[in-house]
Amino acid sequence: MSLSQGKIKYLKALSNDKGVIAAAAMDQRGSLQKSIAAAKGVGQNDVTYEMMSEFKVAVSKVLTPHASAILLDPEFGLEAAKARDSKCGLLLAYEKSGYDNAQPGRLPDLLLDVSVKRIKEMGGDAVKILLYYTPNDTPEINEIKHAFIERVGAECAYHDIPFFLEFISYDATGEHAEKSLGFAKMKPELVTGSMREFTKPQYLVDVLKVEVPINAVYTEGSKAFKGEKAYSMSEAMDHFKRAADVATKPFIYLSAGVDNDVFVEQLTMATNSGVDYSGILCGRATWKDGIAVYGKQGVNALEDWLSTEGVKNINAVNAAIGGAKPWYAKLGLASV
């Protein structure tokens, strides 16, 4: 697959000097409001725009000197975009937070006052979409999602800006909760199936932002293992390899809300299995423990915490991606 010079320019802006994407993520909206509300002991509606923006600015200011890029949202994150390190690239979210609860299928929607053109005008180096997706949903639901991604891909291609697609798996039957042993057993095939689908050329996705295909809590031999086994360590490594082998596009791993030490171990597993991933987009694993500090002590205390614990967390992740491959290598290029 060939990339335009425009998209190459933007992808270079999002990568470190090794061609690896070492990005922070701070585009949480509804979930962050709930967490700040809980930390402050107030209702979710009492968490103001100013609080959300203030939290994001602190994270961006302190952590972006240690990241090649940051993912933010246009709703609360534009001040944080201005506060980022000058060498740090910018991804902006295009989707509404969450999904439509009024009908089945976790259908997505776009922010009403945002377009790809506007994301470029805001200074974005890439467009990101989060999609709840599972290969085992009905064909009718998945065709809606396929068409949705085709439209966004075409819009990004027209405006010559990279398209990052993040997909989060779920059990369409509703039988297995997403932290359960039953879902852990399903997860490798769901992640692999989603990667197989969206690596297809009609979607015009440039970088896949994927979950690790296993749950370390149910991996025998993992530090996070709690006693219930979904797979052995060697089986988990095979799941990493099988998922990676179906992708013809560069892919990066998301932290998906796990603790920092768990994410680091999962990245070590990816490296040890020899997969050709191209980096990470790490959010809550880096900064989520700072929410309680912010809720109880305010933004100055949060910045102090980020300067110590947050930086330690992001540097641990950076150290763990030493085995990542340049994004352009996945496209068969020696350099860009």
N, C-alpha and C positions, 0 to 999 in steps of 0.2 A: 504494500500500500504506500502511495506517495502522499506527502504532506505539502501544503502550500508553504511558501517562504514566510507568509504572515503567521501561520500557525506555529511554524518552527520557531520564529522569533519569540512568540508568547510562551511557548513551552520552555525555551531556554531561560526566560525570565522567572519561571516557576521552579527551576531546578538549581541544584548546587553545581559546583565546578566539575563534578563527576557525572553529570547528567542524571542524577537521582533526585526525585521529588521528596523533599523532607519537609512536609507542610504541617502547620498547626491548623486546628479547626475550631472556630468560635461562631458557628452559624446557628447554634441552638436558639430557639425562640420560646415556644410554649413550655417545653421541658425545663428550660432555664428559669422562666418566670415562676414555675411551681417550686423549683428547688430554692430559689432566693426567698420566696414567700415562706416556705417551711423554715428556712434558716432565721428569718426575721420574726417568725411567729405572727404573720399577718395573712390576709387573704390574697389569692393570686391577683385579683384586680387592684390591690394596693401596691403592687410592684409597678412602678411608673416607667415610662420611656426613659427618663433620665437615669434611673437605677440600672436598667438594662444596658444603656449606652456606656455608662460609667464602668460597669463590670467588664464589658468588651474592650473598652479603651485600655484598661489596666492590663488585661491579658495580652493585648496586641503590643503595647508599649514595652512590656517586660520580656515577652517570649520571642517576638519576631527577630531580634538579633541572633537567635539560635535556630531559625527556621529559614528554609528557602522560599516559603510562601505561607500565606494564611488564607483560610476560607472564612468569609464573613457573609452576612445577609444585608440586603439593602434596607430592611425595615429598621433595625437597631444598630447596624454595624458600620455606617459610613464614617462616623467620627473615629471609630477604631481603625478604619482603613487609613485615615489621615495620620494616625498616631503610630503606624507601623514603621519598622526600620526601612530606610531608603533602598536597601538592596533586596528587600523581601517582596516577592510577587503577590498578586491578589487574585483569588477566585471569589466569585460572587454567586450566591444561590439564586435560582430563578423560580423555584417552586414555593407554594404556600407551605407553611409548617403543618405537619401531620397529614391526615387524609380524610376523605369524605366518609363520615360515619352514617350518612343517611341511606346508603345503599351498599350492597356487598362488594367485595373485591378491593378494598383499600385504594380507591381510585385517586389519582393525583390531580392537582390543579396548579396553575401558574399564578404568580403575583399579578394582580390586575393592572397595576400601574408601572410594570417593568417589562422591558423587551430586551432582546439580545443587543440591539442597537444602543439602548440606554445603559446596559451593563458596560459596554465599551466606553461610553461617554462618562461613566462613573469612574473609569480608570481600571476596570477589570481586565485581567490577562486571560481569563477563562470563565466559562459558564458551567455551573454545576447544577445537576438535577438529582434529587433523591427520589427513588421509585420503590415502593413496596411491591415485590415481585416474587412469585413462586411458579415454577413450571407446572405444579399440580393443581393450579386453579383452572377454572373452566375456559375453554377456547374463546368464548364470548368476552370474558373479562380480559384475557391476555391480548386479544386482538385490539381492544381499546387502548391498552398500554403500549402495544407495538406501534400503533398509529401515532400515539402521543409522542413517543420518542423519535419517530421518523420526522415529525413536524419540527421538534426542537433541533434535531440534527441538521435539517435543511436550513433552518434559520441561522444556526452557527456557521454552516458552510458559506452561506450567502455573505455573512458579515466577517468571514475569515478569522474566526476566533475559536480556540480549542473548546471541545465539549467533553466534560467529565461527567460520567454517569455513575451514580452510586445506587446500588440496589440492596435492599434489606429483605431477607427471606422470611417466610412465615408458613404455617401449616394452614392451607385453605380449608381443610375439614374442621378446623377448630379443636381437634382432638388433643393436640399437644401444645402446651405453653412453651414459649420460646426459650425458657431457661431449664426445661425439663430434660430428663434422660431420653424420652421418646423423640423429642425434637433433635437432640444431639445426634441421634442415630440417623435421622433424616437429612441433617444439614449438609453433609458432603455432596449428596446428589442434587440438592436444591441449589447450592452455590455453583456447582459445576454446570448444572443445566442453565442457570442464568448467565453465566460467563459464555457458554456455548451460543446462547441466543444473541446476546447483545454485542458479541464480537463480529457479527455478520455485517457486511458492508452497507446494507440499506439504511442502517441506523446512523451512520456517519459519526459514531462515537470515536473520540480520539484517545481517551484514557478511561479505563474501567476502574472504578473505585469499589473494591470488593471486600466482603467479610472474609476472615480466615475460614477455611471450610470445616473446621473442627471446633469443639468446645473443650478447652483445656481442663475444665473441671471434671470432665468425664473421660480424660485421656490417662490411662494407666501409665505411671512413670513420670507424669507431669508434676511439677511442684504444686500446682493448683488442685491436683486430684483429691477428691473427697471420699472415694471408696466405691462409687457406682461407675461401672465401666461401660463405655460405648465403643471404645477402640483401644488397642494397644498403641504404644508409641510408634512402632513400625507401621501399623495400619494408618495412624494419623499422618505419618510422613507420606505414605502412598496417596492419601486424600489430597494433600498439598500438590503433589506432582500431577495427579490426574486433572485437577482443576486448572492448573497452570497450562497443561498441554493443550487444552481446548481453545485457549485465547490466542488470537492472531493480532491483538492490539496490546499496547502497554497496559499493565494493571498495577495498582497500588493497593495496599491494605489499609482498612480503616480500623480504628480501635474499638468501635461499637460499645463504648461505655465500660469496658472492663478496667480493672485496676492496672496501674502502670506496670507492676511486676509481672502480671499475667500477660499483658501485651508484649512486653519485652521477651518473655519466654516463647510466646507464639512466633515472634519474628525470628528468634533463634532456631525454632523448629523449621521455619520456612527456609532459612539459609542452609541448615543442615540437610534438608531434603533436596537442595540444588535447584529450587525453582527460580525462574528468571523474572521476579517481580522488580518493579522500578521505583519502589519507595513506599511512603506512608502518608496518610492524612490523619493525624492524631489529635483528638479533641479532649474529651473528658478525662482520659487516662492521665493527662498532664495537669489539668487545672481544677478538677471537680472538688477536691478536698479544700480548695480555697473558698468555696461557696459559703461554708459555715463561718469561716473567718470574716468574710465580707458581711454576712448577715448580722454577726454579733459585734464586730469592731469597726466596720467601715472600710472605705477604699484604701486608705493609707496602710492599714494593716494587711489588706489583701495584696497590695504591691510589695510589701515586705515579705509576705509568705511566698509570692510568686518569684521574688528575687532569690530565694533560697530553695525551697522545696519544688516550686514550679520549674525553675531552671535545672535543678537536679533531675527531675522527671524527664524533661525534654532531652537533656543530654544523654540519659540512659537509653532513650529511644534512638537517638542519633547514633550512639555506639552500636546498637543492635542491628542497624541496617547496613553494616559494612559489607554484607554479601549481596546487597541489591545491585541490579544491573542498570545501565543507562536506558532511559525510555526509548532512545532511538535504536538501541541494539535489537529490541523486539521487532522493529520494522526492517531489520536486515541492513542497517546503516552502521558504518564504522565510526562516523562522527557527523556533526552538523555544524 
